[in-house]
Amino acid sequence: MHLDVDPVKFLSERRFTVLFSGGKDSLAALLWICDNIPHRDWNVVYVEVTGNTHPACNEYVHKVISMLGLEERFVHAKREDLDFFEGVKKWGIPLIGQMRWCLYQFKIKVWDKHSHLTQVTGIKRSDSNRRSKAHLIEYMRLGKSVVVNPILTWKTGDVLDYIREHGIPINPCYEMYRHSGNCMFCPYHSKRKIALTLQDPYWREKIIGALRCVKAPRSESMRRILRLWLKHDGQMPLTAFMQEK
Ligand code: SF4
């Protein structure tokens, strides 16, 4: 279900939460809110994915919030009762649909506690096939929330230009890993991101250690992602090696 109304008008008439991950797109969405929404009845929620977020991402987010003067309406939240890599050992590789437990367990459940019903995200239609069908304002059944996507039609270059115009630095994790570091392990990381992430000995040990405990992956997609990460570590198990052949 979606609404065809002006997002500035829609957000100007209600309280909402900006979901900031430390990534470039959610930063652009946050800056857009600062530029376009006249009232101050909104907050910013940042979710650290317990055990899977790089400390540099946390530090960067706090720095941006301070630069924008948003400290009083900022929430840094995380699950205290569950570690991401315990989840990997328990549930396997997270995937799209019901099996993407990471989004539900580590983001949606935490957002629920700190967010208003209306949430602003930095998703773009150019991100993926699935997102190409997204709308400016839509109702999300999984999170039971109304989501507003103000930069939906922007391209990556628009995002970078907008951030540059505001004089805000980019998360330093992009320089090191080509991703924001909010999720060091992610089933959607490209080969390049995987290779750079696994060059870091701390994360290599943590990620590969957990992946080696994943019991008999249930689907071919899970097996493919597992092979991709283990291949980059240079230590594929024999069974995975045989399937690659
Ligand atoms: S970024 Fe990746 S690992 Fe993190 S919640 Fe999203 S899909 Fe899961």
py3Dmol code that shows the C-alpha trace and the ligand (Angstrom):
import py3Dmol

protein = """\
ATOM      1  CA  MET A   1       0.000   0.000   0.000  1.00  0.00           C
ATOM      2  CA  HIS A   2       1.405   3.417  -0.904  1.00  0.00           C
ATOM      3  CA  LEU A   3       0.461   7.101  -0.871  1.00  0.00           C
ATOM      4  CA  ASP A   4       1.059   9.597  -3.682  1.00  0.00           C
ATOM      5  CA  VAL A   5       1.536  12.741  -1.622  1.00  0.00           C
ATOM      6  CA  ASP A   6       4.360  15.238  -1.286  1.00  0.00           C
ATOM      7  CA  PRO A   7       6.820  13.849   1.308  1.00  0.00           C
ATOM      8  CA  VAL A   8       7.584  17.363   2.629  1.00  0.00           C
ATOM      9  CA  LYS A   9       3.879  17.968   3.316  1.00  0.00           C
ATOM     10  CA  PHE A  10       3.433  14.455   4.747  1.00  0.00           C
ATOM     11  CA  LEU A  11       6.381  14.730   7.151  1.00  0.00           C
ATOM     12  CA  SER A  12       5.581  18.333   8.092  1.00  0.00           C
ATOM     13  CA  GLU A  13       2.291  17.150   9.578  1.00  0.00           C
ATOM     14  CA  ARG A  14       3.557  14.346  11.842  1.00  0.00           C
ATOM     15  CA  ARG A  15       6.348  13.160  14.111  1.00  0.00           C
ATOM     16  CA  PHE A  16       8.778  10.660  12.636  1.00  0.00           C
ATOM     17  CA  THR A  17      12.119   8.896  13.028  1.00  0.00           C
ATOM     18  CA  VAL A  18      15.104   9.042  10.679  1.00  0.00           C
ATOM     19  CA  LEU A  19      16.827   5.644  10.486  1.00  0.00           C
ATOM     20  CA  PHE A  20      20.522   6.495  10.199  1.00  0.00           C
ATOM     21  CA  SER A  21      23.001   3.622   9.667  1.00  0.00           C
ATOM     22  CA  GLY A  22      26.214   5.578   9.130  1.00  0.00           C
ATOM     23  CA  GLY A  23      25.986   4.874   5.374  1.00  0.00           C
ATOM     24  CA  LYS A  24      26.005   7.517   2.626  1.00  0.00           C
ATOM     25  CA  ASP A  25      22.368   7.087   1.602  1.00  0.00           C
ATOM     26  CA  SER A  26      20.882   7.384   5.090  1.00  0.00           C
ATOM     27  CA  LEU A  27      23.157  10.393   5.696  1.00  0.00           C
ATOM     28  CA  ALA A  28      21.744  12.071   2.554  1.00  0.00           C
ATOM     29  CA  ALA A  29      18.207  11.334   3.798  1.00  0.00           C
ATOM     30  CA  LEU A  30      19.047  12.842   7.202  1.00  0.00           C
ATOM     31  CA  LEU A  31      20.485  15.985   5.566  1.00  0.00           C
ATOM     32  CA  TRP A  32      17.384  16.239   3.366  1.00  0.00           C
ATOM     33  CA  ILE A  33      15.202  16.177   6.488  1.00  0.00           C
ATOM     34  CA  CYS A  34      17.305  18.931   8.120  1.00  0.00           C
ATOM     35  CA  ASP A  35      16.916  21.031   4.947  1.00  0.00           C
ATOM     36  CA  ASN A  36      13.229  20.481   4.235  1.00  0.00           C
ATOM     37  CA  ILE A  37      11.169  19.801   7.351  1.00  0.00           C
ATOM     38  CA  PRO A  38      10.264  22.897   9.360  1.00  0.00           C
ATOM     39  CA  HIS A  39       9.248  21.274  12.689  1.00  0.00           C
ATOM     40  CA  ARG A  40      11.562  19.651  15.260  1.00  0.00           C
ATOM     41  CA  ASP A  41       9.285  16.809  16.385  1.00  0.00           C
ATOM     42  CA  TRP A  42      11.444  13.972  15.054  1.00  0.00           C
ATOM     43  CA  ASN A  43      14.342  11.844  16.263  1.00  0.00           C
ATOM     44  CA  VAL A  44      17.270   9.919  14.759  1.00  0.00           C
ATOM     45  CA  VAL A  45      17.774   6.244  15.582  1.00  0.00           C
ATOM     46  CA  TYR A  46      21.073   4.499  14.903  1.00  0.00           C
ATOM     47  CA  VAL A  47      21.206   0.735  15.451  1.00  0.00           C
ATOM     48  CA  GLU A  48      24.523  -0.927  16.181  1.00  0.00           C
ATOM     49  CA  VAL A  49      24.314  -4.550  15.035  1.00  0.00           C
ATOM     50  CA  THR A  50      25.694  -6.263  18.127  1.00  0.00           C
ATOM     51  CA  GLY A  51      29.049  -7.873  17.392  1.00  0.00           C
ATOM     52  CA  ASN A  52      28.872  -7.067  13.659  1.00  0.00           C
ATOM     53  CA  THR A  53      29.346  -3.273  13.631  1.00  0.00           C
ATOM     54  CA  HIS A  54      32.811  -1.744  13.319  1.00  0.00           C
ATOM     55  CA  PRO A  55      33.600   0.680  16.212  1.00  0.00           C
ATOM     56  CA  ALA A  56      34.666   3.267  13.597  1.00  0.00           C
ATOM     57  CA  CYS A  57      31.073   3.303  12.304  1.00  0.00           C
ATOM     58  CA  ASN A  58      29.758   4.054  15.821  1.00  0.00           C
ATOM     59  CA  GLU A  59      32.298   6.860  16.277  1.00  0.00           C
ATOM     60  CA  TYR A  60      31.496   8.344  12.879  1.00  0.00           C
ATOM     61  CA  VAL A  61      27.754   8.407  13.569  1.00  0.00           C
ATOM     62  CA  HIS A  62      28.283  10.238  16.869  1.00  0.00           C
ATOM     63  CA  LYS A  63      30.548  12.734  15.110  1.00  0.00           C
ATOM     64  CA  VAL A  64      27.941  13.480  12.405  1.00  0.00           C
ATOM     65  CA  ILE A  65      25.166  13.851  14.973  1.00  0.00           C
ATOM     66  CA  SER A  66      27.317  16.323  16.887  1.00  0.00           C
ATOM     67  CA  MET A  67      28.187  18.277  13.690  1.00  0.00           C
ATOM     68  CA  LEU A  68      24.475  18.583  12.922  1.00  0.00           C
ATOM     69  CA  GLY A  69      23.589  19.544  16.513  1.00  0.00           C
ATOM     70  CA  LEU A  70      21.151  16.638  16.863  1.00  0.00           C
ATOM     71  CA  GLU A  71      22.459  15.134  20.140  1.00  0.00           C
ATOM     72  CA  GLU A  72      19.230  15.745  22.061  1.00  0.00           C
ATOM     73  CA  ARG A  73      17.096  13.812  19.632  1.00  0.00           C
ATOM     74  CA  PHE A  74      19.568  11.000  18.920  1.00  0.00           C
ATOM     75  CA  VAL A  75      19.248   7.372  20.052  1.00  0.00           C
ATOM     76  CA  HIS A  76      22.104   4.843  19.711  1.00  0.00           C
ATOM     77  CA  ALA A  77      20.519   1.450  20.331  1.00  0.00           C
ATOM     78  CA  LYS A  78      21.450  -2.215  20.074  1.00  0.00           C
ATOM     79  CA  ARG A  79      20.345  -5.634  21.292  1.00  0.00           C
ATOM     80  CA  GLU A  80      22.085  -6.520  24.518  1.00  0.00           C
ATOM     81  CA  ASP A  81      20.860 -10.110  24.670  1.00  0.00           C
ATOM     82  CA  LEU A  82      22.085 -11.478  21.334  1.00  0.00           C
ATOM     83  CA  ASP A  83      25.297 -11.320  19.303  1.00  0.00           C
ATOM     84  CA  PHE A  84      25.076 -11.310  15.497  1.00  0.00           C
ATOM     85  CA  PHE A  85      27.541 -14.183  15.081  1.00  0.00           C
ATOM     86  CA  GLU A  86      25.666 -16.290  17.624  1.00  0.00           C
ATOM     87  CA  GLY A  87      22.718 -15.747  15.283  1.00  0.00           C
ATOM     88  CA  VAL A  88      24.788 -16.957  12.315  1.00  0.00           C
ATOM     89  CA  LYS A  89      25.697 -20.141  14.212  1.00  0.00           C
ATOM     90  CA  LYS A  90      22.078 -20.642  15.279  1.00  0.00           C
ATOM     91  CA  TRP A  91      20.088 -19.691  12.163  1.00  0.00           C
ATOM     92  CA  GLY A  92      22.649 -19.843   9.353  1.00  0.00           C
ATOM     93  CA  ILE A  93      23.297 -17.271   6.629  1.00  0.00           C
ATOM     94  CA  PRO A  94      20.602 -14.566   6.592  1.00  0.00           C
ATOM     95  CA  LEU A  95      18.809 -14.278   3.252  1.00  0.00           C
ATOM     96  CA  ILE A  96      15.981 -12.318   1.666  1.00  0.00           C
ATOM     97  CA  GLY A  97      12.463 -13.147   2.853  1.00  0.00           C
ATOM     98  CA  GLN A  98      11.704 -15.100   6.004  1.00  0.00           C
ATOM     99  CA  MET A  99      15.301 -16.251   6.348  1.00  0.00           C
ATOM    100  CA  ARG A 100      16.682 -12.671   6.595  1.00  0.00           C
ATOM    101  CA  TRP A 101      16.612 -12.906  10.373  1.00  0.00           C
ATOM    102  CA  CYS A 102      19.326 -10.212  10.697  1.00  0.00           C
ATOM    103  CA  LEU A 103      16.975  -7.415   9.635  1.00  0.00           C
ATOM    104  CA  TYR A 104      14.162  -8.550  11.933  1.00  0.00           C
ATOM    105  CA  GLN A 105      16.260  -9.569  14.952  1.00  0.00           C
ATOM    106  CA  PHE A 106      18.823  -6.751  14.934  1.00  0.00           C
ATOM    107  CA  LYS A 107      17.094  -3.806  13.276  1.00  0.00           C
ATOM    108  CA  ILE A 108      13.293  -3.996  13.257  1.00  0.00           C
ATOM    109  CA  LYS A 109      13.023  -5.246  16.859  1.00  0.00           C
ATOM    110  CA  VAL A 110      15.293  -2.397  18.028  1.00  0.00           C
ATOM    111  CA  TRP A 111      13.601   0.263  15.853  1.00  0.00           C
ATOM    112  CA  ASP A 112      10.262  -0.807  17.353  1.00  0.00           C
ATOM    113  CA  LYS A 113      11.429   0.287  20.799  1.00  0.00           C
ATOM    114  CA  HIS A 114      12.761   3.712  19.819  1.00  0.00           C
ATOM    115  CA  SER A 115      11.017   4.808  16.626  1.00  0.00           C
ATOM    116  CA  HIS A 116       7.828   6.618  15.792  1.00  0.00           C
ATOM    117  CA  LEU A 117       5.290   4.976  13.469  1.00  0.00           C
ATOM    118  CA  THR A 118       6.590   6.980  10.486  1.00  0.00           C
ATOM    119  CA  GLN A 119      10.205   6.258   9.542  1.00  0.00           C
ATOM    120  CA  VAL A 120      12.493   7.917   7.004  1.00  0.00           C
ATOM    121  CA  THR A 121      15.051   5.783   5.140  1.00  0.00           C
ATOM    122  CA  GLY A 122      17.770   6.350   2.530  1.00  0.00           C
ATOM    123  CA  ILE A 123      16.757   3.654   0.069  1.00  0.00           C
ATOM    124  CA  LYS A 124      17.098   4.358  -3.676  1.00  0.00           C
ATOM    125  CA  ARG A 125      15.382   2.689  -6.644  1.00  0.00           C
ATOM    126  CA  SER A 126      18.787   2.188  -8.260  1.00  0.00           C
ATOM    127  CA  ASP A 127      19.991   0.007  -5.318  1.00  0.00           C
ATOM    128  CA  SER A 128      18.425  -3.262  -6.504  1.00  0.00           C
ATOM    129  CA  ASN A 129      15.585  -4.837  -8.504  1.00  0.00           C
ATOM    130  CA  ARG A 130      13.488  -5.159  -5.379  1.00  0.00           C
ATOM    131  CA  ARG A 131      13.986  -1.511  -4.452  1.00  0.00           C
ATOM    132  CA  SER A 132      13.209  -0.390  -8.030  1.00  0.00           C
ATOM    133  CA  LYS A 133       9.555  -1.088  -7.147  1.00  0.00           C
ATOM    134  CA  ALA A 134       9.586   0.974  -3.921  1.00  0.00           C
ATOM    135  CA  HIS A 135       7.410   4.070  -3.450  1.00  0.00           C
ATOM    136  CA  LEU A 136       8.013   7.463  -1.864  1.00  0.00           C
ATOM    137  CA  ILE A 137       5.616   6.678   0.991  1.00  0.00           C
ATOM    138  CA  GLU A 138       4.551   3.133   1.752  1.00  0.00           C
ATOM    139  CA  TYR A 139       3.257   0.878   4.503  1.00  0.00           C
ATOM    140  CA  MET A 140       5.624  -1.921   5.546  1.00  0.00           C
ATOM    141  CA  ARG A 141       3.849  -4.991   6.913  1.00  0.00           C
ATOM    142  CA  LEU A 142       6.960  -6.539   8.500  1.00  0.00           C
ATOM    143  CA  GLY A 143       7.794  -3.515  10.668  1.00  0.00           C
ATOM    144  CA  LYS A 144       4.150  -2.290  10.852  1.00  0.00           C
ATOM    145  CA  SER A 145       5.401   1.181   9.976  1.00  0.00           C
ATOM    146  CA  VAL A 146       4.918   3.891   7.360  1.00  0.00           C
ATOM    147  CA  VAL A 147       8.162   4.416   5.491  1.00  0.00           C
ATOM    148  CA  VAL A 148       9.114   7.610   3.646  1.00  0.00           C
ATOM    149  CA  ASN A 149      11.961   7.378   1.114  1.00  0.00           C
ATOM    150  CA  PRO A 150      12.871  10.982   0.189  1.00  0.00           C
ATOM    151  CA  ILE A 151      15.938  10.137  -1.953  1.00  0.00           C
ATOM    152  CA  LEU A 152      14.224   7.245  -3.771  1.00  0.00           C
ATOM    153  CA  THR A 153      14.952   8.597  -7.277  1.00  0.00           C
ATOM    154  CA  TRP A 154      18.478   9.841  -6.581  1.00  0.00           C
ATOM    155  CA  LYS A 155      21.563   8.254  -8.120  1.00  0.00           C
ATOM    156  CA  THR A 156      24.794   7.576  -6.221  1.00  0.00           C
ATOM    157  CA  GLY A 157      26.361  10.748  -7.723  1.00  0.00           C
ATOM    158  CA  ASP A 158      23.446  12.872  -6.418  1.00  0.00           C
ATOM    159  CA  VAL A 159      24.003  11.449  -2.922  1.00  0.00           C
ATOM    160  CA  LEU A 160      27.729  12.215  -2.978  1.00  0.00           C
ATOM    161  CA  ASP A 161      27.188  15.744  -4.342  1.00  0.00           C
ATOM    162  CA  TYR A 162      24.570  16.489  -1.682  1.00  0.00           C
ATOM    163  CA  ILE A 163      26.816  15.269   1.150  1.00  0.00           C
ATOM    164  CA  ARG A 164      29.752  17.252  -0.251  1.00  0.00           C
ATOM    165  CA  GLU A 165      27.622  20.426  -0.467  1.00  0.00           C
ATOM    166  CA  HIS A 166      26.905  20.072   3.261  1.00  0.00           C
ATOM    167  CA  GLY A 167      30.581  19.627   4.173  1.00  0.00           C
ATOM    168  CA  ILE A 168      30.001  16.365   6.061  1.00  0.00           C
ATOM    169  CA  PRO A 169      32.779  13.742   5.833  1.00  0.00           C
ATOM    170  CA  ILE A 170      32.053  10.231   4.560  1.00  0.00           C
ATOM    171  CA  ASN A 171      32.234   7.292   6.992  1.00  0.00           C
ATOM    172  CA  PRO A 172      35.945   6.214   7.086  1.00  0.00           C
ATOM    173  CA  CYS A 173      34.930   2.536   6.768  1.00  0.00           C
ATOM    174  CA  TYR A 174      34.211   3.169   3.049  1.00  0.00           C
ATOM    175  CA  GLU A 175      37.894   3.913   2.536  1.00  0.00           C
ATOM    176  CA  MET A 176      38.910   0.706   4.336  1.00  0.00           C
ATOM    177  CA  TYR A 177      36.180  -1.754   3.284  1.00  0.00           C
ATOM    178  CA  ARG A 178      34.015  -0.028   0.604  1.00  0.00           C
ATOM    179  CA  HIS A 179      31.011  -0.322   2.955  1.00  0.00           C
ATOM    180  CA  SER A 180      29.809   1.585   6.011  1.00  0.00           C
ATOM    181  CA  GLY A 181      30.905  -0.969   8.623  1.00  0.00           C
ATOM    182  CA  ASN A 182      27.396  -1.065  10.128  1.00  0.00           C
ATOM    183  CA  CYS A 183      27.377  -4.753   9.132  1.00  0.00           C
ATOM    184  CA  MET A 184      30.882  -6.138   8.594  1.00  0.00           C
ATOM    185  CA  PHE A 185      29.404  -9.464   7.499  1.00  0.00           C
ATOM    186  CA  CYS A 186      26.465  -9.091   5.130  1.00  0.00           C
ATOM    187  CA  PRO A 187      25.162 -11.692   2.651  1.00  0.00           C
ATOM    188  CA  TYR A 188      24.899  -8.907   0.047  1.00  0.00           C
ATOM    189  CA  HIS A 189      28.514  -7.729   0.146  1.00  0.00           C
ATOM    190  CA  SER A 190      30.249  -7.866  -3.248  1.00  0.00           C
ATOM    191  CA  LYS A 191      33.440  -9.864  -3.830  1.00  0.00           C
ATOM    192  CA  ARG A 192      35.475  -6.668  -3.464  1.00  0.00           C
ATOM    193  CA  LYS A 193      33.871  -5.808  -0.115  1.00  0.00           C
ATOM    194  CA  ILE A 194      34.350  -9.372   1.114  1.00  0.00           C
ATOM    195  CA  ALA A 195      38.029  -9.342   0.127  1.00  0.00           C
ATOM    196  CA  LEU A 196      38.674  -6.009   1.886  1.00  0.00           C
ATOM    197  CA  THR A 197      36.724  -7.043   4.999  1.00  0.00           C
ATOM    198  CA  LEU A 198      38.653 -10.300   5.286  1.00  0.00           C
ATOM    199  CA  GLN A 199      41.986  -8.509   4.940  1.00  0.00           C
ATOM    200  CA  ASP A 200      41.366  -7.258   8.471  1.00  0.00           C
ATOM    201  CA  PRO A 201      42.609 -10.077  10.761  1.00  0.00           C
ATOM    202  CA  TYR A 202      40.158  -9.251  13.582  1.00  0.00           C
ATOM    203  CA  TRP A 203      37.109  -9.491  11.318  1.00  0.00           C
ATOM    204  CA  ARG A 204      38.477 -12.430   9.327  1.00  0.00           C
ATOM    205  CA  GLU A 205      38.796 -14.511  12.469  1.00  0.00           C
ATOM    206  CA  LYS A 206      35.390 -13.506  13.742  1.00  0.00           C
ATOM    207  CA  ILE A 207      33.500 -13.986  10.466  1.00  0.00           C
ATOM    208  CA  ILE A 208      35.237 -17.116   9.190  1.00  0.00           C
ATOM    209  CA  GLY A 209      35.069 -18.680  12.665  1.00  0.00           C
ATOM    210  CA  ALA A 210      31.281 -18.255  12.713  1.00  0.00           C
ATOM    211  CA  LEU A 211      30.800 -19.355   9.092  1.00  0.00           C
ATOM    212  CA  ARG A 212      32.701 -22.561   9.740  1.00  0.00           C
ATOM    213  CA  CYS A 213      30.124 -23.405  12.434  1.00  0.00           C
ATOM    214  CA  VAL A 214      27.129 -23.008  10.082  1.00  0.00           C
ATOM    215  CA  LYS A 215      25.534 -26.418   9.920  1.00  0.00           C
ATOM    216  CA  ALA A 216      24.537 -27.863   6.537  1.00  0.00           C
ATOM    217  CA  PRO A 217      23.216 -24.729   4.754  1.00  0.00           C
ATOM    218  CA  ARG A 218      19.604 -25.350   3.744  1.00  0.00           C
ATOM    219  CA  SER A 219      19.477 -23.592   0.396  1.00  0.00           C
ATOM    220  CA  GLU A 220      21.705 -23.166  -2.650  1.00  0.00           C
ATOM    221  CA  SER A 221      21.794 -19.383  -2.053  1.00  0.00           C
ATOM    222  CA  MET A 222      23.164 -19.976   1.446  1.00  0.00           C
ATOM    223  CA  ARG A 223      25.766 -22.402   0.115  1.00  0.00           C
ATOM    224  CA  ARG A 224      26.779 -19.902  -2.588  1.00  0.00           C
ATOM    225  CA  ILE A 225      27.323 -17.074  -0.071  1.00  0.00           C
ATOM    226  CA  LEU A 226      29.205 -19.395   2.282  1.00  0.00           C
ATOM    227  CA  ARG A 227      31.486 -20.511  -0.578  1.00  0.00           C
ATOM    228  CA  LEU A 228      32.125 -16.898  -1.580  1.00  0.00           C
ATOM    229  CA  TRP A 229      33.334 -15.895   1.888  1.00  0.00           C
ATOM    230  CA  LEU A 230      35.313 -19.078   2.524  1.00  0.00           C
ATOM    231  CA  LYS A 231      36.901 -18.843  -0.925  1.00  0.00           C
ATOM    232  CA  HIS A 232      38.160 -15.348  -0.114  1.00  0.00           C
ATOM    233  CA  ASP A 233      39.619 -16.703   3.084  1.00  0.00           C
ATOM    234  CA  GLY A 234      41.468 -19.196   0.912  1.00  0.00           C
ATOM    235  CA  GLN A 235      40.326 -22.180   2.946  1.00  0.00           C
ATOM    236  CA  MET A 236      37.311 -23.734   1.290  1.00  0.00           C
ATOM    237  CA  PRO A 237      36.112 -26.954   2.883  1.00  0.00           C
ATOM    238  CA  LEU A 238      36.438 -29.940   0.543  1.00  0.00           C
ATOM    239  CA  THR A 239      32.669 -30.305   0.026  1.00  0.00           C
ATOM    240  CA  ALA A 240      32.314 -26.674  -1.058  1.00  0.00           C
ATOM    241  CA  PHE A 241      35.363 -27.038  -3.304  1.00  0.00           C
ATOM    242  CA  MET A 242      33.835 -30.058  -5.038  1.00  0.00           C
ATOM    243  CA  GLN A 243      30.576 -28.132  -5.667  1.00  0.00           C
ATOM    244  CA  GLU A 244      32.562 -25.237  -7.218  1.00  0.00           C
ATOM    245  CA  LYS A 245      34.121 -27.552  -9.770  1.00  0.00           C
TER     246      LYS A 245
END
"""
ligand_1 = """\
8
SF4
S 23.101 -4.861 6.194
Fe 23.130 -7.047 5.627
S 23.618 -8.189 7.507
Fe 23.029 -6.089 8.090
S 20.832 -6.232 8.567
Fe 20.992 -5.626 6.419
S 20.966 -7.542 5.226
Fe 21.391 -8.066 7.368
"""
view = py3Dmol.view(width=600, height=400)
view.addModel(protein, "pdb")
view.setStyle({"model": 0}, {"cartoon": {"style": "trace"}})
view.addModel(ligand_1, "xyz")
view.setStyle({"model": 1}, {"stick": {}})
view.zoomTo()
view.show()
